[in-house]
Amino acid sequence: MDIHKLALRAVARDVRDALASGLGAAAATGLAARFMSSPLANHVDGSIVSGYMPMHSEIDPQFLMARLSAAGATLCLPDVVADSAPLVFRRWAPEDGTVAGRYGIAVPSPEAESLTPDVLLVPMLAFDKSGRRLGYGGGYYDRTVASLRETRDLMTVGLAFSGQARDDLHEGAHDMRLDWIVTESAAHHVLVEVR
C-alpha cells in the first residue's frame, strides 16, 4: 500500500469537492466547449467514445457526451464486471436510462451491445501536465487502457476541473498516461517524453 498515494487521494478528493461545489454546471458547459473547439473534435464523427456517469464530485461529462452524440459519435459507458479485469463497454445514448452497477455506478443495461471504444473519457482525482493521472486506486482504467492498446489505437482524454492540476504526482509501473487533458478552461495535448 502506497501511503503517499493514499494521502494524496484524500487531499485531491477534498480539492475536487470544493471545485465541484463552486463551479458546478458552468464547468460542465466549459468542458464541452473546450473539447469541441479543440483538435479532439476532429476525432468524433464515426468514432466510438466511452464517457462515464459522474460519481461524487467528478466533473460532469453528460453535456459533452450529448454534443459528441450530436456530432456523430457512438457512445458507450464502462462497466466493472470483475475486480481485476479490464472494464467492459456497453452502448449508451443520452436518451437511454441506466441501472446501478457494481459500486453503485450508473451503467447501461446489461443487455446493451458491447462496444470497443476509440476514445476513452477518463475521470480522475488529479492530473499533471505530463498526462499522469491520480485515480481511485483500483487500477480499472490502467488495466483497460493497457488491454485496449494491445489491439488498437486508443485516445485517452482525462476530464477534470483545472484546479485538479498538481505537480507532485508519481508514476507507478502500471500507470498509463493520458493523451489529452480537458478542463473547463483548456484542452491540453500531452506530449509524452520517451521513458
N, C-alpha and C positions, 0 to 999 in steps of 0.2 A: 504494500500500500504506500503510495507516494503522499507523504504528509504535506509537502509543498503544494501539490495539486489540490488536495482536499481543502486547504486553507484558501487557496486562490479561487476555487469554485465558490466558496461561501462569500468571499468579498465580491466576486464578479456577479453573483446572483443578486446581492444587495444593490449593486450599482445598476444592474439591468432593471430591477424592480422600481427604483427611483426614476429611471429614464422612462419606463413604460407609463408610470403614473403622471409624469409631466408632459410627455409628448403624445401618447396615445394614437388616435386615429390620424392626426396630422402626419405622424411618422410613416404610417402605412401608405398614405397618399404620396408622400415624398419618395418613399422607397420605389413605388411603382413608376413614378415619373423618371427617377434616375435610371432605373433598369431599361425602360422603354426608349430613353433618349441616348443610351449608350450603344456601343457596337454589339452588345448582347442581343439587342432586338433583331439583329440580322440572323440569329440562330433559332428563331422561334417558329416561323411558319413551317409546318410539316414535321416538327420535332416532337418527341415525347418528353414532356417536362414533369418531373416529380416535385410537387410542392410539399407542404405539411400543414396540419392544423395546429395553430399555436397553443402552447400549454404555458401556464403560469404567466410570466411576463415577456415571453418571446415576441419579437416584432411580428405583427400580423401580416402574412403574405396573401390573404384572401383577395384583396383588391387587385394586387399584382396578378394573381392566378386568373382572375376574371378577364383582365386585359390580355394575358397570354392566350387564353382560350379564344377570345375575340380576334386575335391576330393569327390564328391558325394552328396553335399548339394543341396537341392531345395531352390532357392532364392525367396524372395519376398521383396517388398518395402512398406513402410507405406503411408497412405493417410489420410489427415484430411477431414472428411466428415461433422463434426459438431463441433462447438466451445467447448461444454462441454462434448463431448463424447470421448470414447477411440478411438485410431487410428484403421483404417481398413487396412488389409494387402492383397496385390494382387501379384500373381505370376509374376516373372520377371526373365529374364536371361540376361547375359552380351550382347548378340547379339540383344536383344529387344530394341525398342525405348521407349521413354517416352512422356508424354504430360504434359502440365502445369496444375497443380492442384491449390488448394487454396493457397494463399500467393505466388504464382509463383513457388511452389515446384515441381520438376520433379517427376512424379508418373507414374506407369504403366497405360495402357489403362483401362478405367472403365469396359470394357468387360473381362478383365483378371480375372482368377479364384481367388476367395477369399481363403486365407490360414490362418492358425493359427500357428505362429512361436514357435519353441522350444528354439531358441536362438535369442536374440534381440541385435543387434549392435546399440549403442546409441551415438549420437553426444553430444557435451557439450561446455560450455564456460570455465568451470574449474572443478576440482575434488580434493578430498583429499584421503589420504591413507586408510581411513575408508570406502571408497565407496560412500561418499557423492558427489553429482553432482550438479553443478550450470547450469541450463538450461536457456531458454529464458523467463520463467515466465508464459507460457500458461498452464502448467500442463499436457500437452498431454501425455508425456511418463509416468509420475507418475500415471495418471488415467489408462493408458493402462496396465502398469505392475501390478497394484493392481487388475484390472479386470481379466487379464490372469491368475494370480496366484490363483484366486478363483477356477479354474477348472483344472489346470495343473501345472507341474513343468516347470519353465521358467528360463533360464540362461540369465542374463543381462550382457553385455560386453560394457563398456564405451570405446570409441575410442578418443584419444586426442594426442596432442603433449606433450612430457614430461614436457615442460616448462609451461603447464597449471596447474600444481600441485600447490595447495595452502594449507595453514594451518589455514585459518580463515573462513571456511565455516560453516554455521549453518544449522541445520535441522529443517524444518517445520513439522507440524503434518501430512501432506500428502506426504512428500518427500519419495521416495523409493530409497534405496541404491542399488548400483551396486554390482554384484557378482565378476566381474573381471574388471580390467582397463588395456588396452593395448595401449602402445605408440610406437613410432619408436625405443625406446631403451629398453623396458621391457614389460613383461606380469606379472601382479600382481594379485594373487588370494586374494580377500578381505576376511578376517576372521572377520566377524561382531560380536562384543560383544553383549551379551543379553542386551536389553534396558529395 
